[in-house]
Structure formats: structure tokens, C-alpha cells
Amino acid sequence: MSIFYGVSEEKVREYARLIVRTGVNVQPGQEITVSCPVEHYEFGRMVIEEAYKAGAGEVIMRWNDQEESRLFFQNVSEEVLSTIPDWKAESYNYYARRGAGNISIGGGDPEGLKGIDPGKMQLRGAASDKAYAEYNKLLMASEIPWTVAAVPQKKWARKMFPEMTEEEAMGRLWQMILKSVRLDEGDGVRRWEEHDRFLKGKCALLDKYAFEKLHYQNGLGTDFVVGLVKGHIWEGGSETSGSGIVFEANMPTEEIFTMPDRRVAEGTLVSALPLSYRGNLIKNFRLVFREGQVVDYSAEEGLETLRSLLESDEGSRRLGEVALVPYHSPISQMKTLFYNTLFDENASCHFALGECYPTTIKGGAAMTEEELLEAGGNSSMNHVDFMVGTSDLTVTGIRENGEEVVLFRNGDWAI
């Protein structure tokens, strides 16, 4: 069995090249930071090599290991959890400040931190939010080019395909990831360009309507109205950094998204897919909103994890993103639950609890945090996507004059 489980090394290298050239879009002389699981060092090295071939000035690799993270949370004190050394924080803030491109390669065990005290992860999350504030601000505002992609992991693959052998499951997951990023057939770069034009067309159409609110309804029990901030902008596909670099933040991506008004959310949202949050699964959960805030919630599994998320800070009970994805998107048509938000969010309409994207309101990238809050944006240590899209979902746009326009019918675009 090959190291890529039956997938050709040439095809995997094409994926690494796509991440480097279409994803983060490396520029001559630019510094690039890469985060990659240690078990995929072969792929990580490919990304490094392709980045240098594209002209990178220096590639800084940050290897990570989920098992090491588990040992960390199991053994260190609360003092250690709540303290991040200056040198570690500066290693992120420094390169972001210099405009370095950021590549994040994920794909861990969806339940890799199951059983870890949520309070411990909350402590670490609060410390990280403070220590990496400059890095996070530049990333969320797309001031620096960044991209998120994934590679298979054995426990992840077995979770998805429990009936297969480990080798079969890994091979199948590799094939599905490559298909999701349009590398299964033909010219991947050209197909990404065509897809980008499609998403940009949908964004332009919705921008013209300038909806005040969106109303969601489906048979699961979702009946929910969310406000959109004045001057909101729909985004999807490629973005442009502060220095003018065009990049793809998510690989894959099927969504268009904008900024909800954190003060305007009424009704009930019911999850359509499980949510993997900090290595724990939350299944069949329900969120009830009043005046923009979650006031009640339940879950069949992972209730404590959900509670930990919602109690992280005040902003974690409010929305920071609303995203539209047709039910019959290419990833949804794979008819497979990935247990990974990067993929599952691109198979379903979704929302995000927590931090908003400043770029999704006119002039947002130049706003202070106070100005963004005044406009209706949300601030939080978290940004957690959860899926609500179903085959019977209806989404109706409501304009300021009361006119209603059906955007989604039976889970798919109606305009």
C-alpha cells in the first residue's frame, strides 16, 4: 500500500500545488507559515517544496499532533493552561504583522479530545484569544492571505467508514477530499476559476436585494428569523488581502456568506448535522434565540460541550455569520457525513456562533471593534459553524419595504 493509500503521488502533489498557488497564492519573496499534522509529514514536505517553487522567501512549518494535545490537557495545571508564553504568541503575531501567508492543514480525529474537561479547553481558549489577538484580527479581516485544507487521518477515516478496513477507509477519504477540491477530473485550476465566478455571481445578486432579514423554515423544527446588518456584503469564493493578493480561504468551498445583526435573531434553529467542536461531537441540538441571543438549548449528545461553547463569552451566544449552501452541492451529493466542519459546512446552509468577519460589511476592515459592534457585528473568542440546511429548507429574504423573496426552496437556490 502506498503512503497515500492507492492515490497517486502525482495527484497528491497536484493538491499540494493547488493549496499553494490557488489557496494562499504564494507571492515571490513572501513568508509562508504552515500548520500540518505530524503524521502527514510527507504531504507537509510537499507543501513546503511547492511553496518554494512558487517563490516563497521562507516557509515556517508548525507541526501539530492531536495526541500531544490530549496529553497536554490531561496533565498540565490550570496555571499552565491559562498562560501562553510571549515567545509563542509572538511567533504567530510577528509573521502575521509582516504579511506572511498562512496555510492550515487539518483533519484530526473528530473525537480526539473526547472526555477532556471542557473547562480546561475554555481556559486555554481564553488565553489563546488574548495572546494571539493581533494574528486573529488580521486573519479575520483577511488582511493576510490564508487557506484551510485537510488531509485524511486514520481515526477520522474509520469514523466515516467503520465497515471498511483502515487502508480502504483512508483511500476512500483521500479520493473524496480530492473530489471536493475539484481535482478528480480535468484541470483543477480552471474548474476553481469557473466555480469562483459562479459564487461571485450569487453574491452580486444578493447584494442588489440588500435584505433586512432572512426567514428559515424546515421540517426538523427550524423556524428562525435573523437580521442582516445595514451595508452587509455577501462574500464567497476568492478574497483579496490588504496587499492585493487574491486567495481562497477554504478548500473546499461552496458557500456564500455575510454578517448577521447580532441583536436581531428570533426563533429556533435545529441542527441538521453533528458538530465536531474541540474534539467532541454535539448531535441533534437545538438553539432558541430571543433578541439576538441563545436563551435555551438542548442536545441528544454533547450537551456539556455545547454548554462550554455557549458560556465561553457573551459573544458565543450570538451569531457572527450566516451562510447559504445549496443542499445539492457537490459535497452534499457524496451522501457522506464527514464529521469535519470544513466539509460538512459546505454541504449545508449554516450559521456561526461568535466572531463576525469584518469584510462582510462596507468599510468593516477599517472599523474598530467598538464601531463594528455599534453596526451590529459580533465579537467573541470563538467562530464555530453549525449546519441547519436540509432537503426541505425554505429561506425567504425580507427587504426593508416588507417585500419577500424566496431564496431557497426545497434546500436549493430558487433565484
N, C-alpha and C positions, 0 to 999 in steps of 0.2 A: 504494500500500500504506500503510495506517495505521501509526502509530508502534507499535501493538500487534498488528500483523500479522493483521488481519482480526477480532480480538476487539474488541468494542465498548468504547469508553471507559467507558461506564456500568458494564459488567461488571467491568472492571479496577478502577474506583473502589470497587465493592462489595467487592472483595478487599482493597483498602487499608483500607476501613472495618472489615471483619471482623478484620483483624490488630490494628487499634487498639482496637476495642471488645470483641471476644471473646478475641483473643490476649492482649495485655498488659493490657487492661481499664483504660484511662486514667481516672484519678480527677480531680475538679476541683482545679486548682491544682498538680497533680503535675508534676514534671520528667520528661521522657522523652528518653532517648538513642536514636538511630537509626543503624545502620550499613547502608550501601547502596552497591552498585557505581555508579561514576560514569556508566557508560553507560546506567544506568536512572534518570537524574535526573528524568525525567517522573514515574515511579512514586514515587520518593523524595519529590518535592514533594507528590504526592497524600497520602502517609502523613503528612507534616508538616501539611498542611491538615486532614486528618481528625482528627489528634491535637488540634489547636487547637479544632476544632468540638466535640470531646468534653470540652473544658475544661482541657487541659493548660496548666500555668503557663508553661513554656518547653520548646521542643523543640531538642535539641542534635544536629545532624547530623554524622556522621563518614563522609565519602565514602571509598571504598576502590577500588583499581584493581589487578587481578592483574598487569597488565603492569608497573606500577611496582614491585610486589613482586619480580617476576623480575629487573628491573634492579638492585634493591637487593641481592639475594642474589648476583648476578653480579659486583658491583663493590665492595662495601664490605669493609673489613678485619675480621678476627676480633675485634679490639677493639671496633669499632662493633657487630658482631653481638651481642656479649656485654654490651653496655651500653645500658640504656634510661633516658633522662633522667628525673629526678624529676618534671618538669612533665608529661611524657606519662603516666607511671604514675598520678600524682595526678588527672589528668583522668578516669580511669576509677574509681579508688578513691573520689574525692570524691563523685561523683554516686551511686555505689552506697551509700555511707555515709548519704546523705540520703534513700535510699529511692526513687530515680528508677527508673521502669520502663525496661526495656531491649528494644529491637526490633532483631533482627539479620536482614537480608535478604541471603541468599546466592544462589549459582547461577553459579559460575565454571566455567571450562574444567576438566574432570576431570584433564587432563594439563598444566595450565598451568605447572607448575613442574618438568616432566619434564626430567631432565638436571642439575638443580641438586644440588650435593654434599649428601647427607643430613646430613653432619656440620655443615654451616653452619646448616641448619634446626634441628638439635638444639641448637646453641649458642644460637640465638635463642629456641628454646622454653624452655630452662632459664632464660634471662634474663627472659623474659615471666612464667614461673611465679613467680619471686621478686618481680618488680616489681608484678604485678597480683594478689598473694596475697589482699589484702582483698576486692577485687572478685570474684575467683573463688570465695572461700569463701562470700560472701553469695549468689552466683548458684547454686552447687551445693546450698546448703542451702535454696534457694527463699525466702530472707528478703526478696528483692525480686522483683517480678513481671517475667517475661521471656518472650519468644517468639521462635522462629526460623521464618522462612518463606523462600520463594525466588521468584526471577523468572528467566525464560529468558535465556540468554546464547548468542551466535551459535555459538561453537565447541562449547559443550555440546550445543546442538540438533543440530549437524551430526554430532557423535559418536554421538548417539542414532539419528539418521535420515540416514545417509550417502547413501541413494538419493534423497533429496529435495533440492530447491533450498533455499537458505538461508531464503528467505521462507516456503516451505512448512514447513520444519522448525521455524522459530520459531513459526509459527501453531499447528502441532500441539502443540508443547511448552506454549504458553500454555493451550491447551484442556485438556491433561492435568493441568496444575497446578491449574487451576480446578476440574476434576472431583475431584481428590484432596482438595480442601478443601471439598467438598460445595457448590460454587457453580454446578454445571452445570444444576441444575433445582430449582425450588421455593425455599422460604425457607431460606437457608443457616444463619441463626442458629438457627432451630428444629431443623434437622437436626443441628447441632452439639450442641444440648442433648439430643436423643434419643440420639445416639452416646455422649455423656458418661455418661448413665445406664446404657447397656449396659456400658461399660468398668468403671464403678463396681460394677456387679453381679458381674462376674467377679472383681474384686479382693476383694470381700466373701466370695465363695465360697471362694477360695483361702486367705484369711486364717483361715477356720474350720478348715481342714485342718492348718495350721501344719506344713507338710512340713519334714523334716530334710534331705532330699536330693532331687535330680531326676536321672533317668537318661535320656539322649538316645541314640537309635539310628536310623540310616538306611542306605540302600544305597550312599551315597557313601563310607562308611567311618567315619562318626561313631559312636563308642561311648564315651560320656563320662558320668561321674557328678560332679555339683557339689553341694557343701554349701550350705545356706542358714543365715544367722546366726540365733541364737535371738532371738525377738522381731521377726523381719522383718515388714515391711508391704508388701503389694502395692499399687502405685500405677498409675494410668492415667487419661488424660483430664485434667481440670482439677486444678490445685493451688491452695493458698492461701498467700499470702505471710505474712511475720511480722506485717504490719499488717492482715491480714484480707482482702486483695484476691484474688479468685478469678481465675485466669488459665490460659491454655492454653500450655504451654511449647513444644510442637511443632505446627506446622501444615503438613502433615497429621500425624495420629497414629492408629495402630491398635493400639498395644502396651499390655500391662500388664507391669510390671517390678518387681524387688525386688533385695535385696542378697545376693549370694553370700558365702560364707565364704571369704576369700582363702586360707585354709590347707587347704581341702578341695576338690580338683579332681583327678580321676584319669582318664586315658584320652586319646582322640584326638578332636579337632574338625576337620572338613573344611569349608572354605568352600563355600557354595552360590552366592555371587555375588561378583564382583570388589569390591575395596575401594579407594576413592579416598582416599589419605592424603597430605596436603600437596602436592597437585597431581600425584601419581603413582599409577598403578594397580598393585595387587597382585592377581594372578589365580591361581586354583586352588592355594590354600595350605593347609597342614596344620600344626596345632599339637598337640604331645604334652605332656601335663601329668603331673607327679608331685608329690604333696604340695602341691598348690595352685599350682605354678609351671611355666611353659613350660620344658621341658628339651630339646626338639628341635623343629625346624620346617623347612619347605621351601616353595617356591613355584615355579610354572612361569614366572612373570613378576613382577618387582618384588622379588626376594629381598633386595637391598640396602636397599630402602625398608623392608621388613618387619624386617630386622635392626636398622635405625636406630630403628624404633619400639620393639622389644623391649629394646634396650640404652639407651633414654633414661634410665631409672632402674629401681630394683628393683621398684617397683610396676607398671611397664609389662609385666611378665611374669606378672602375676596379674590376676584378674577383679574388676571393680567393679560389674558389672550383669549380670543375667540377665533376658531379656525374651521374652515369649510373644506371637506374632502368628500367626493362622491363615493357612495357605497360600492359601486362597481369600479373602483380604482384598480390598477394592476396588482397591487399588493393584496387588496381585499379578495381579488379573484383567485389568489393562491389557496384560499379556503383553509388557511392555517394560522393559528394563533402563535405569535412569536414570543409572547411574554417579555417583550422588549419595546419600550415606548418609541424608539426611533422608527421602528417598523409599524407597530400597531397604530400609532397616531396617523400614519399615512394610509390607513385602511378605513378610517372612521372620522367623522366630524368630531371635534374635541374642543375642550377648554383647557386653560391652565390656571391653577391656583398660584397666586404670588406675583412676582415681579413682572412688570409690563416691559414691552420693547419700545424704547423712546422713538425709534424710527417710524412707528406706526401712527404718529400724529404730526401734522405740519409743524416744522420747527422744533420737534421734540428733542433732537440730538443736541441742540444748543440750550435746552431748558435746564434749570437747576432742579434738584429733587423736589423742592417746595413748589416750583412752578408747575412741574409735572403732576403733582398731587392736586394742585388747585384746578388743573384742567380735567381731572378725573382719572388720571393714571394711578397705578398701584405700585407700592414699594414693599419689598419683602426679601428675606434671605433665601426664599425658595422660588422656583419656577417649575411647577410639576404639571405635566399634561395628563389629562384623563379623557377617555373616549366615551362618547354618547351616541355616535351615529349608528343607525340601524337601517334595514331594508324598507321600513315604513316611515322613516323620519320625514316630517314636513318642516321646512324653515321658511318663515314669512318675514320679509323685510317691511318695516313700517317707517314711512317718511314723516318729516316734521308736520306736513299738512294732513296727516292721517291716512294717506294713500297706502294701500297694502299691495305688495308684490311677492308672489310665491317664488322663492329662490330654489328650494329643493322640494321635490315631490317623490315619494317612494325611494328616498335615500339618494337621489341623483339630481343633477342640475336640471332646473325647469326653465332657465333663461339662458 
